[in-house]
Amino acid sequence: MRSASLKSVLVDNAPTMLITGTSKGIGRYLVEYYVEKGFQVIGCSRRMVDYSLADYHHYCVDVADENQVKQMFMEVRKRRGALSVLINNAGIASMNHTLLTPLETVRDILNTNVIGTFLFCREAAKLMQQSRYGRIVNFATVATPLKLEGEAMYASSKAAVVTLTHILARELADLGITVNAVGPTPIATDLIRGVPKEKMDALINRQAIRRFGELRDVANVIDFFIRPESDFITGQVVYLGGV
């Protein structure tokens, strides 16, 4: 479906966006941001959220649990009938030297970042293909191209997400679905809380633009990817900060 067709859909019904990991941080910001922009937003996290918005519906879901994910998408299909945008924001990071990284941490990171992203991409594409239109935005990280010490499993999991993004972009193109990724620099959220200041400073100094990322920086890239006019943009990864 091209942009002209999408516009006719939007006149009749507000577009539906699904965002994972919406309990706090970037996910919560994106919920509020896109509700304000007129989307019907569906979100999920492992726990209930401590906020409510008129055009927001929340599910308690483990993104790596296939049965829970499938059940949620069945309800989304019944409730909304269609899905325009998926933002795979849910993620886990752990800054540890490889020799000090427990296997349980490895499994948690891979389950959420890789399996969770895969499951949501797969189920969203099944729903999007009905209207032959969709925008999927995954989350990468600058830790991957920077080969960031202390983030072996986190960076590796996001490298898998980047490869998944590239391949899905090709597999889903004929269905009218684009798949792209945004790679934020460190943002002052719970994801980096507890990381020593000197490590954060050293990372930021490796960027061309030496500052923490801001939530608006992430939304700016997502805005571009999900525009109806961006139907020729797929398989791209935008790393922030000049990495």
C-alpha positions in Angstrom: 0.0 0.0 0.0 1.4 3.4 -1.0 1.1 6.6 0.8 -2.1 7.7 -1.0 -3.8 4.5 0.1 -2.7 4.9 3.7 -4.0 8.4 3.9 -7.5 7.2 3.0 -7.2 4.6 5.8 -6.2 7.3 8.3 -9.2 9.4 7.5 -11.5 6.6 8.6 -9.5 5.3 11.5 -6.6 6.4 13.6 -3.5 4.3 12.9 -2.5 1.7 15.4 1.0 1.5 16.8 2.4 -1.2 19.0 5.4 -0.4 21.3 7.2 -2.9 23.5 8.8 -2.1 26.8 6.5 0.8 27.7 6.7 0.8 31.5 9.4 3.4 31.7 12.2 5.2 29.9 12.2 5.5 26.1 9.1 3.3 25.8 7.0 5.4 28.1 8.1 8.6 26.3 7.2 7.1 22.9 3.7 6.1 24.2 3.0 9.7 25.3 4.6 11.2 22.2 2.6 9.1 19.7 -0.7 9.3 21.5 -0.2 13.1 21.2 0.4 12.6 17.5 -3.0 10.9 17.1 -2.1 7.2 17.1 -4.0 4.5 18.9 -1.1 3.0 20.9 -0.8 -0.5 22.3 2.0 -1.2 24.7 3.4 -4.1 26.7 5.8 -4.8 29.5 6.1 -7.5 32.1 4.3 -5.4 34.7 1.4 -3.0 34.7 2.3 0.6 34.1 1.6 3.5 36.6 0.0 5.8 34.0 -3.0 5.8 31.8 -3.9 7.6 28.6 -7.2 7.7 26.7 -5.7 6.3 23.5 -3.4 3.8 25.1 -4.0 0.1 26.0 -1.5 -1.9 28.0 -0.8 -5.7 28.1 1.4 -7.5 30.6 3.5 -9.7 28.4 6.9 -11.3 28.5 8.2 -10.5 24.9 10.1 -13.8 24.8 7.1 -16.0 25.6 5.7 -17.1 22.3 2.3 -18.1 23.7 1.8 -14.7 25.5 2.9 -12.8 22.4 0.5 -14.8 20.1 -2.4 -14.3 22.5 -1.7 -10.5 22.6 -1.7 -10.3 18.8 -5.0 -12.2 18.7 -6.5 -9.6 20.9 -5.0 -6.7 18.9 -6.5 -8.2 15.8 -9.9 -8.4 17.4 -9.6 -5.0 19.1 -8.1 -3.0 16.2 -8.2 -5.2 13.1 -5.0 -3.8 11.7 -1.6 -2.6 12.8 0.4 0.2 11.1 3.5 0.5 13.2 5.6 -1.8 15.5 8.4 -0.3 17.6 10.6 -3.0 19.2 11.8 -1.0 22.2 12.0 -3.6 24.9 15.6 -4.4 25.8 18.0 -5.5 28.5 21.6 -4.4 28.9 24.2 -5.5 31.4 27.7 -4.0 31.6 30.0 -6.7 32.8 33.3 -8.1 31.7 32.8 -11.4 29.9 34.6 -13.3 32.7 32.1 -11.9 35.2 28.9 -12.4 33.2 26.6 -15.1 34.5 24.9 -17.5 32.0 21.5 -16.4 33.4 22.3 -12.8 32.3 23.3 -14.0 28.9 20.0 -15.9 28.5 17.9 -12.9 29.7 19.6 -10.6 27.2 19.2 -12.9 24.3 15.6 -13.8 25.2 14.5 -10.2 25.4 16.6 -8.5 22.7 16.7 -11.2 20.1 13.9 -13.6 20.6 11.5 -10.9 21.7 12.3 -8.8 18.7 11.9 -11.7 16.3 8.5 -12.8 17.8 7.1 -9.3 17.6 8.4 -8.8 14.0 6.9 -12.1 12.9 3.5 -11.6 14.5 3.2 -8.0 13.4 4.1 -8.8 9.8 1.3 -11.4 9.8 -1.2 -8.7 10.8 0.3 -6.0 8.6 0.3 -8.1 5.4 -3.5 -8.0 5.4 -3.5 -4.3 4.5 -0.1 -4.6 2.7 1.2 -1.8 4.7 3.5 -1.6 7.8 6.4 0.1 9.4 8.7 -1.9 11.8 11.4 -0.1 13.8 13.8 -2.2 15.8 16.3 -0.9 18.4 20.0 -1.3 17.8 22.8 0.3 19.9 26.0 2.2 19.3 27.7 -0.4 21.6 27.8 -2.7 18.5 29.8 -0.6 16.0 31.9 0.8 18.9 32.8 -2.8 20.0 32.1 -1.6 23.5 34.1 -3.3 26.2 32.0 -4.6 29.0 29.0 -5.0 26.7 29.8 -8.2 24.9 26.4 -9.9 25.2 24.4 -6.7 24.9 26.3 -5.6 21.8 26.2 -9.1 20.3 22.4 -9.3 20.8 21.9 -6.0 19.1 24.2 -7.1 16.2 21.7 -10.0 15.8 18.9 -7.5 15.7 20.7 -5.5 13.0 21.1 -8.7 10.9 17.5 -9.6 11.5 16.5 -6.1 10.4 18.4 -6.4 7.1 17.0 -9.8 6.2 13.4 -9.0 7.2 13.6 -5.8 5.1 14.1 -8.1 2.1 11.6 -10.8 3.1 8.8 -8.3 3.9 9.3 -5.7 1.1 6.8 -7.3 -1.2 4.2 -7.1 1.5 4.5 -3.3 1.7 6.3 -3.6 5.1 9.5 -1.6 5.8 11.9 -2.7 8.5 14.5 -0.3 9.9 16.5 0.3 13.1 17.6 3.1 15.3 20.8 2.9 17.4 20.7 5.3 20.3 23.7 6.5 22.2 23.5 6.5 26.0 20.4 8.2 27.2 19.8 9.0 30.9 17.3 6.1 31.6 17.3 3.1 33.9 19.2 1.1 31.2 22.5 2.9 32.1 21.8 3.6 35.8 24.6 2.2 37.9 27.2 2.4 35.1 30.2 4.4 36.5 30.4 8.0 35.3 33.9 7.6 33.9 32.8 4.8 31.6 29.9 6.8 30.3 32.2 9.8 29.8 34.7 7.6 27.9 31.9 6.3 25.6 30.4 9.7 24.9 33.9 11.0 24.0 34.0 8.4 21.2 31.0 10.1 19.5 31.3 12.9 17.0 28.7 14.8 19.0 29.8 14.5 22.6 26.6 14.5 24.6 24.1 12.1 26.0 21.3 11.2 23.6 17.9 12.6 24.3 14.5 11.0 23.9 13.6 13.5 21.2 16.6 12.3 19.2 15.2 8.7 19.1 11.7 9.9 18.2 13.1 12.0 15.4 14.5 9.0 13.6 11.4 6.9 14.3 9.2 9.7 12.8 11.2 9.5 9.6 11.1 5.7 9.3 7.3 5.5 9.9 6.2 8.3 7.5 4.0 7.1 4.7 6.5 8.9 2.4 9.3 6.6 3.6 8.0 3.7 1.7 11.3 3.5 -0.2 13.4 3.3 3.0 14.0 -0.1 4.4 16.9 -2.2 5.8 18.6 0.9 7.2 20.2 1.4 10.6 20.7 5.0 11.9 23.2 5.3 14.7 22.9 8.5 16.6 25.7 10.8 17.8 28.0 10.4 14.8 29.2 6.9 15.6 
